[in-house]
Amino acid sequence: MKIMIVEDDRIQATSLKLKLRQLGMDEVILAENGFAALELCNKVDIDLMFCDIRMPHMDGISLLSKLSEQYPKLGVIILSAVDDAVLELTRNMCSLAGFAYIDSLSKPYEVEDLQQVIDGFQKQSLPETVYRSSLVLTCDEIEQAFLQDHIFNYYQPQFDFRTGAMVGVEALVRYEHPTHGMLSPAVFLPLIEQCGLHDKLFLTVLEKAVSALASIAADLQLSVNISQSNLQQSICDPILAICEKHGFAASKLTLELTEHEVYNGTTTSLANLARLRMYGVGLSIDDFGTGYASLGQLAQLPFTELKIDRSFVHDLATNYKHQQLTNMCLLLAQSLGLHCVVEGVETEETWQYLRNIGVDTCQGYYAAKPMPVAQLSELYTKNRRQCSDCQSTDDGWQILLVDGQALSAQALQKILQKEQKVSRVFMAQDIEQTLHKLRDLPINLLVVDSKFLSTMSVDAFYELLAPYYQGMIVTVQDGLTPDFLMENHVTPVVNKANTLAETASRILEQAEQHRVRPMAQDNLLAQLSEREMTVAKMLVEGLTNKQISLQLDINQKTVSTYKARIMNKLGIKSAVELVRFLELS
């Protein structure tokens, strides 16, 4: 292997050469600047170049940009003590230029660091890379591949970060070539587009994937990639027909569209997306953060999932900027009520970081590599045994969210549903839905947005609830509305936080605190005399002052006095609050 060191500091260049010699690399030549390196590259075939960034005459960045035009198969190791942002930008430039291998070393470095990048370069297997890139396929070969069933799927599992349960798979297409063996999509997808077979490929992948999941009776979400080319056709009906054919619920299907494809949307494609969502098919924006889609487009299109690109993840444990970008993507997904998936998770450190910040789903080699359907079935069965209690609905919170704003309620619903203490979360947008759900469902926590109560008094709201619900109520308010006038009421009030995750945490914290309130209430009730307790129970039963006076043989003024004492001792202000106080006790 021929190596070139481009370094203006003679001492550092010589030191690097000696370290490479320790690793058995003897064919090493030196160049003191970019001009000298270009001249040597014209005379000698170089496999791997160690290139400094800061150099006189021609810096390393200029050199690499020129080399990319003539020597794209070159491996590049960037050497520098420059700012991380400059180093990262240079790596991105080299990646875009298509160099065969790219890595970086920050000065100073040890022999062990050199060994690691050399190993990485050798594992890249240059002969194989050259072979694949020079492989020429024909449209006839691709068409025969469909006819002879050489197009098939591998499936990469997706796991819930919170429970560890397998919750989905992504279908990844492969081509078993009779001569060249298994080919990855990078080899044959460009030809698929060129030959006009993109629709055939999509429907083949979808049919095989839906059939596979139906055959193993797996309760998994299926993700399949779709392109703008597919969405330019009448693709909705064939998709639904395939799902119906195999008894696969359309709601279990998610179609992934890259951010670049979103940016290039047309009227036809948007109509297809709208129809697909209407029938329950999920839509994912793939490789988020790498394309050109604006936040406006993301908000306007009916996406249900946001998939953070692997380029943010490979060094997430140590790269501060990537950590912040990942956090921003997650907060955006949570705020819009989107499911958040991270792909390319390959280390335990990365997995742990993503789990701690609250990402929904993990996809990557650390959790599971792409696999054939038989292996997927075995893994699914094993995972279900291990997570037999992952989906259990114990005596946790059964929450009803009451909010007239559907989007914000859905976003909060998704966040609350992730909490271990929460069994299920339901939604209601008006008073009729609220009463029906309280009547028909085992709700034990009612969460009400303060704006929902702007058209009625709190007491009126309680009176409507009374026949159906006497459990915990938490009211949520924000800074856009006046302070909610419930400071002296039994019901706790939560102020919305900057993030939905923190708001959800506050809601559950308040609910847990008031779960133990009955003991404190018993202490307050103990302050009531026997006659005061009798009057209190009569008031709860709905008796008027006159009816109470007749039954107890006292005058109505005395009843009013008892009533005032009761309210004062219990710290409440109305009969409705008294009802709730005694029910909670």
Secondary structure, 3 states (H helix, E strand, C coil): CCEEEECCCHHHHHHHHHHHHHCCCCCEEEECCHHHHHHHHCCCCCCEEEEECCCCCCCHHHHHHHHHHHCCCCEEEEEECCCHHHHHHHHHHHHHHCCCEEEEEECCCCHHHHHHHHHHHHHCCHHHHHHHHHCCCCHHHHHHHHHCCCEEEEEEEEEECCCCCEEEEEEEEEEEECCCEEECHHHHHHHHHHCCCHHHHHHHHHHHHHHHHHHCCCCCEEEEECCHHHHCCCCHHHHHHHHHHCCCCHHHEEEEEEHHHHHCCCHHHHHHHHHHHHCCCEEEEEEECCCCCCHHHHHHCCCCEEEECHHHCCCCCCCHHHHHHHHHHHHHHHHCCCEEEEECCCCHHHHHHHHHHCCCEEECCCCCCCECHHHHHHHHHHHHHHCCCCCCCCCCEEEEEECCCHHHHHHHHHHHHCCCCEEEEEEECCHHHHHHHHHHCCCCEEEEEHHHHHHCCHHHHHHHHCCCCCCEEEEEECCCCCCCCCCCCCCCEEECCCCHHHHHHHHHHHHHHHHCHHHHHHHHHCCCCHHHHHHHHHHHCCCCHHHHHHHHCCCHHHHHHHHHHHHHHHCCCCHHHHHHHHHHC
